[in-house]
Amino acid sequence: MASKMEEVSVKLPERVRQQVDELARQTNRSRSTIIGEAVSSYMRDQADYIRSLDEIVAGLDTEPAHSAEQIFAWLESWGSENELPSPKPDIFPASGSGKIGA
């Protein structure tokens, strides 16, 4: 059973529209099909991203984590003579309290 389709107007920069048209020509599909597939792919990616963030947040009460300070120090060291190794978790859940403790 085909899903209901609804027309939506989208403004694209000229360069992007040209890329869409070229891909449509190369693949013998319509501009509408290319844009629809792109939007569907983006929506799946965003849903996966949000689901991943939700899982991370849910795990903060039960799993070891990294402090922002530790991560930023590691990132800032990249490419320097004193590049830091990948950090190990430095925040651990407090036993039984359900709250994060260092």
N, C-alpha and C positions, 0 to 999 in steps of 0.2 A: 504494500500500500504506500503510495507516494505521500510525502508530507506536504502540508500546505506551504506554498511559497508566497512571500510578500515582497513587493518591490520597495527598495530603499535607495535613496539617492546619496551618492558619495562623491565628494570633491577630492581629487587626487592631484598632486603636483604633476606637471606635464611630463617630467622624466619618468615618474612611476607609471603614469598612464601608458607611455610608450613601451615600457618594459612589459606591462600587462598585455598590451596588444601584440607585442612580439611573441611572448610566450603562447598566447592564444593562437596566433598564426602557426607557430612551430608545432603545436600539439593538436591543431585542428579542433580547438574548443572555443567556446564563446568567451568574451570578456567577462560576462556575468558569471560563468562557471569558474573561471580563474579567481575572480574576486571572492566568490562564495566559498571556494575551497580554502583560500587564504584566511578568510575570517573564521571559518570553522577550525582550522588548524591553530590559529591564534587563541581562540576560545578554549580549546582543549589544553594548550600549553599553559594558559593562565589558570585554568581550573587545577591542573597538576601542581603548579607553583603554589597556589593557595592551600591545596591539600597538604603539600609538603611542609609549608609553614605551620599549619595547624598541628601536624604530627610533631614537629620540633617543639612547639610551645607546650603541647600536651606532655612531652617527655621531659620537660624541664624539672618537674617535680620528682622524677624517678630515675633520670639518667645523668651521668656526668656531663658537664658542658664547658665551654671556653668563655672566659671573660672578654669583654670588648677590648680592654687594655692589652691583653695578651695577643689577640688577633691583630689589632692595629700595629703593635710593636713588630710582630712577625711580618706583616705586609710592608711596613716601612723599611724593613731590613733587606727586602728583595733587591738584588743587584748591587748591594754594597759589599765591601770587603768583609764585613761582620754579619753576613746573612745568617739569620737564626734558623734552626731546624724546625720542622713542622711542630706546632705546639701540642702538648698533651693536655687533656682536660684539667682545669684548675678550679672548677666549681663542682661541688658534690652535694647531692641531696642530704639533708639532715635526717638521721635515722628516725623513722616513725612520725616526724612532724609534718611531712608533706611540703616543707618549705626548703628552699635552697639555702645551704650553709657552706661557708668556705672551709 
